[in-house]
């Protein structure tokens, strides 16, 4: 009788072991999520059991015993990292555990296009629901970023008001940035700021000779103007060359984007002759030299073009109306081109 009982127990243990081994193997390969992705957020202080409960609440198909056993086996039960995780259809339990242990959190993105102003960037940041918002409109200029770009000049027209406070205008690199939920707006701005510093420092180190810039900040100012003047990459060295020759000869830059920037909210889509004659810190029709700060966020192409301008004799350019420009070395040729393209523009109306 005893042998029969032992035999039955042995058989039961064998069957149980076989079942457990089969169940374990299925756990390793079976998908835990089907249909739509599932989002799980691990917050600071969550225990392993609390994390398990969150998975169960989201209807993730798994057995808590194997989840705990696998974590103990891999010695990572107490090493699961905080953050928001996206579990996609087909993910297995070991893959989920690996994501949590390695901190492969869900990433969001935000894009700052080339040529955007600081105002546009701040609006985009403020409208992003995944960032933690800590900034107020009146403290943006007081962010404590260590800077190599200290403005050292201003417009010299005595009729103009004092130069503005240091600004982040132009000092954030236009790009797509990835971040995690609860990252702060300041952290994101700092990343964009650091990238601009890195790009400008690298480009400044390899600049062409005999450029009329006291420092890289002045180059950044002109690069922002070049960025706003044309979207044609091939034209940027030509436009940069025009402006650099004007700076070198003491001519006014006379560039419309600076007028528009100086007008602020008063700009409604058109520039009048009165606007061109109204002095502002940025109206380059009323003073020689550069405005006190950039007027937009220039991309790498505009920065490179500004530091490697063309070497022609052109001093003028006019828009053709198709996104490109006509360049001239002589004023009479420029005036002729202006009349010609204005006539063409009127004919199309």
Residue pairs with C-beta under 8 A, 6 or more apart in sequence:
23 63
23 66
24 66
27 62
27 63
27 66
27 70
27 92
27 93
27 94
28 92
28 93
28 94
29 92
30 61
30 92
30 93
31 61
31 89
31 90
31 91
31 92
32 60
32 61
32 62
32 87
32 91
32 92
32 93
32 96
33 60
33 61
33 87
33 88
33 89
33 90
33 91
34 61
34 89
34 90
35 89
36 89
37 86
37 87
37 88
37 89
38 58
38 59
38 60
38 86
38 87
39 58
39 84
39 85
39 86
39 87
39 106
40 51
40 54
40 55
40 58
40 84
40 85
40 87
41 54
41 83
41 84
41 85
41 181
42 51
42 54
42 80
42 81
42 82
42 83
42 85
42 100
43 82
44 82
46 54
46 80
46 82
48 68
48 71
48 77
48 78
48 80
51 80
51 100
52 64
52 67
52 68
55 62
55 67
55 96
56 64
58 87
60 87
60 96
62 93
62 96
66 93
67 93
67 97
68 77
70 93
70 94
70 97
71 77
71 80
71 97
74 97
74 101
76 97
76 101
79 101
80 97
80 100
80 101
81 100
81 101
81 102
81 103
81 105
83 103
83 105
83 106
83 180
83 181
84 105
84 106
84 180
84 181
84 182
85 96
85 99
85 100
85 104
85 105
85 106
86 106
87 96
87 99
91 99
98 104
105 180
105 181
106 180
106 181
107 178
107 179
107 180
108 128
108 130
108 178
108 179
108 180
108 181
109 176
109 177
109 178
109 179
110 124
110 125
110 128
110 131
110 176
110 177
110 179
110 188
111 124
111 175
111 176
111 177
112 121
112 124
112 172
112 173
112 174
112 175
112 176
112 177
112 192
112 297
113 174
114 174
114 227
114 297
114 298
114 299
114 301
114 302
115 174
115 227
115 228
115 231
115 296
115 297
115 298
115 299
116 124
116 174
116 296
116 297
117 169
117 261
117 295
117 296
117 297
118 140
118 167
118 168
118 169
118 170
118 172
118 297
121 172
121 192
121 297
122 135
122 137
122 140
125 131
125 133
125 135
125 185
125 188
125 189
126 133
126 135
126 185
130 179
130 181
131 179
131 183
131 184
131 185
131 188
132 182
132 183
132 184
132 185
133 184
133 185
134 184
134 185
134 186
135 185
135 186
140 168
141 165
141 166
141 167
141 168
143 168
143 186
143 189
143 190
145 168
145 189
145 190
145 193
147 166
147 171
147 197
148 197
148 201
148 216
149 171
149 197
149 200
149 215
149 216
149 217
149 220
150 166
150 217
151 163
151 166
151 217
151 292
151 293
152 214
152 215
152 217
152 218
153 214
153 218
153 289
153 290
153 292
154 160
154 162
154 163
154 281
154 292
155 163
155 281
155 287
155 289
155 291
155 292
156 287
156 288
156 289
157 279
157 286
157 287
159 279
160 279
160 280
160 281
160 287
161 281
163 281
163 292
164 281
164 292
164 293
167 293
168 189
168 193
169 224
169 293
169 294
169 295
169 296
169 297
170 196
170 220
170 221
170 223
170 224
170 293
170 294
170 295
170 296
170 297
170 298
171 193
171 196
171 197
171 220
171 294
171 297
172 189
172 192
172 193
172 196
172 297
173 192
173 193
173 195
173 196
173 199
173 297
173 299
174 297
174 298
174 299
175 192
175 195
177 188
177 191
177 192
179 187
179 188
196 220
196 297
199 300
199 303
200 216
200 219
200 220
200 303
201 216
203 300
203 303
203 304
203 307
204 216
204 219
204 307
206 307
207 219
207 307
207 308
208 307
208 308
208 309
211 219
211 244
211 307
211 309
212 244
212 247
212 248
213 219
213 222
218 290
219 303
219 306
219 307
220 294
220 298
220 303
221 290
221 291
221 292
221 293
221 294
221 295
222 240
222 243
222 244
222 247
222 290
222 306
223 240
223 294
223 298
223 302
223 303
223 305
223 306
223 307
224 294
224 295
224 296
224 297
224 298
224 302
225 243
225 253
225 255
225 257
225 258
225 295
226 236
226 239
226 240
226 243
226 298
226 302
226 305
226 306
227 236
227 296
227 297
227 298
227 299
227 302
228 257
228 295
228 296
229 239
229 255
229 257
230 236
230 239
230 323
230 324
230 325
231 323
232 323
232 324
232 325
233 301
235 324
235 325
236 301
236 302
236 305
236 306
237 305
237 308
237 309
237 310
238 309
238 310
238 312
238 314
238 317
238 325
238 327
239 305
239 317
239 325
240 302
240 305
240 306
240 308
240 309
240 310
241 309
241 310
241 311
241 312
241 314
242 314
242 315
242 316
242 317
242 327
243 253
243 255
244 306
244 309
245 251
245 313
245 314
245 315
246 252
246 253
246 254
246 315
247 253
247 289
247 290
249 315
250 288
251 288
251 315
252 284
252 285
252 286
252 287
252 288
253 284
253 288
253 289
253 290
254 284
254 285
255 284
256 271
257 295
257 296
258 282
258 283
258 284
258 291
258 295
259 271
259 275
259 276
259 280
259 282
259 283
259 284
259 285
260 267
260 271
261 282
261 291
261 295
261 296
262 280
262 281
262 282
262 283
262 291
263 271
263 275
263 280
275 283
276 283
276 285
277 285
277 286
278 286
279 286
279 287
280 286
281 291
281 292
282 291
282 292
282 295
284 290
284 291
298 306
312 327
312 329
313 329
314 327
314 328
314 329
315 328
315 329
315 331
315 334
316 327
316 328
316 329
316 331
316 333
316 334
316 337
317 325
317 326
317 327
317 328
317 334
318 325
318 326
318 328
318 334
318 337
318 338
318 341
319 325
319 341
320 326
320 341
321 341
321 344
321 345
321 348
326 337
326 341
328 334
328 337
